[in-house]
Amino acid sequence: MIPRFRLALLAALCLALLSSGCALLEKQRLPSQGRDEVSLWVSGLSGLTPLEQGRLAEAMSKNASASPAMRSRALSLAASRPGPQGPAARNELARLYAAATVEQRGAWESMYFFDLDGMDNASLKALASSVSADKETRFPWNLVMLKAARRNLLPDSAALLSRFSSPLLYAAPAALGLAAAPVAGETVFVALVVPQTGSASALGRQVVAGAQAAVDDLRLSGKKVELSVIDSGAAGWQQKLQSLPPQFVTVGGPLIPGRYTAARDAAAGRALFTFTASLPSGEEGVKAWRFFTSAEDQVRALLDASSTLGISSFGIFSPNDAYSKRMSGLFMQEATARGYAVTSGSYTAGKMNAWPKEAGQFVKMRIGSQRGSIPVAMADFQAIFLPDSWKNMDMLVSSLHYSGAQDRVMMGTSLWEQSLGPTSRNNAATFALTIFPGAWDDKLSSQGAAAFKNALAAKDVRTDDWSALGFDFVRLAAALNLQPGWDAQSLNRTLASGPYRNFASAPVSWDRTGKAERKLFLFQPASVGHVPADLSLMKERMKTGDLEAAQQQPAAPQKPVSFDELIDSITSKDEK
């Protein structure tokens, strides 16, 4: 039987969860007899094997007729016992923890850490050894690592114990026998100047949502951030920026390129990190710093991938608008600087009926004299750069394929990233040899991406490149913690040293002059949305010419529902 003092502790933990308003417990008040009910149920499990305890705990956690406190208690037990229910229970604990307040998180930690006492050494060692690097510092896996290190079950237990004894990893370190988390030191002041109304306000609100999530996440680690949001879509925003207190040294924005000059002037004396693709000549690293994807970043990503694919010759096929001319010029400049051969051609914008003929001329299409001969592209380039919007790609790429260029790699720009969302439907075979650069990879499992996803899990906020932009900017600002009296040269030196590396999205680095470079991800269009590009598979397709083998791609992630909606959906399923 479990000793009385343990029963009392369990009862106290359940009461703490109830009084703090844990998400499950907020749905229903625990009956007055609930604490005894939970304690008696736990006591009844004591004579069973850990596997049996896990099985019964899983069933109880899914029992819609059980009290919320009972289901929460059962979930913690299911997550701390060996058996097939363990992984799902731990993932559910992680979701609930991410949605909880600091007080609620402390209650979850205390309960789960206590329950891990019931896991035998062999099971705990196996579990701790299987925890991936992106999960080990996150609840509940951080407690698994701490418990295993305390039992000296791992080869490097001493080092792990030191690492996982950091109070910054937990909401209530004292309850785990650790020193209290450090009291927040001086406040970091950060300003965002992005549209909340008017043009681009939807994107601006996503940026702010990500920034606020970063503020909340940093607060849990003992760092206080005061965020001031200025709506650049409202009248008088420049005056509001100018009148910010002097401690607001770091400013991000303005998102809309046409407002850069006004933002720069209004932010005079502050460090302005621009969410724009470029800065006027001579100003980057002097008057402002770029924190956004540039056209040069896109071209570099494509040419780096080309090197991996063994491609050394290119065609540029574009309409004659301003955007395509600029991107074409940059591509030709960078490609020729690397020693690659480049051929350029154009098609008539808006006249799709002319594209098959223009595409044929561009790739030097030839058709044999025999009836039914297949067109062959005679042009000697291996890849084609297409600096145009996604809406034209189906017709354009199909025209190039019809002209015999189906074995050429098609390359686009980050313009495609926004268009290839969850509602986009495409012929995967058509785009089997198509790549484009982007800033947000929802499948990224880095430490920064994991922190970002956890921080937004409790909010009805889409995890995309815009919310990641706000999240990364606030975390960079916190790492810099610039003070009045800063200067550009010292900031450039600090940025070049890499003060912030755990990016949620494509990482940005700076040289010693303050010029930024962003290492973009590569994607390819899929049957639904887009997926990370598989260059090895693409290289194989180039060799074999087997484009029909384009694999079925998984659907792009959908917008997450709010936490209340998630609980409601779980409840409704349980009641059926």
Buried (B, 14 or more C-beta within 10 A) or exposed (E): EBEEEBBEBBBBBBBBBBEBEBBBBBEEEBEEEBBEBBBEBBBEBEEEEBBEBBBBBBEBBBEEEBBBBBBBBBBBBBBBBBBEBBEBBBEBBBBBBBBBBEBBBBBBBBBBBBBBEBBEEEBBBBBBEEBEEBBBBBBBBBBBBBBBBBBEBBEEBEEBBEBBBBBEBBBBBEBBEBEEBEEBEEEBBBBBBBBBEEBBBEBBBBBBBBBBBBBBBBEBBBBBBEBBBBBBBEEEBBEBBEEBEEBBBBBBBBBBBEBBEBBBEBBEEBBBBBBBBBBEEEBBBEBBBBBBBBBBBBBBBBBBBBEEBEBBBBBBBBBEEEBBBEBBBBBBEBBEEEEBEBBBBBBEBEEEEEBBBBBBEBBBBEEEEEEEEEBBBEBEBBBBBBBBBBEBBBBBBBBBBBBBBBBBBBBBBBBBBBBBBEEBEBEBBBBBBBBBBBBBBBEBEBBBBBBBBBBBBBBEBBBBBBBBBBBBBBBBBBBBBBEEEBEBEEBBEBBBEEEBEBBBBBBBBBEEEBBBBBBBBBBBBBBBBBBBBBBEBBBEBBEEEEBEEBEEBEEBEEEBEEBEEBBEEBEEEBEE
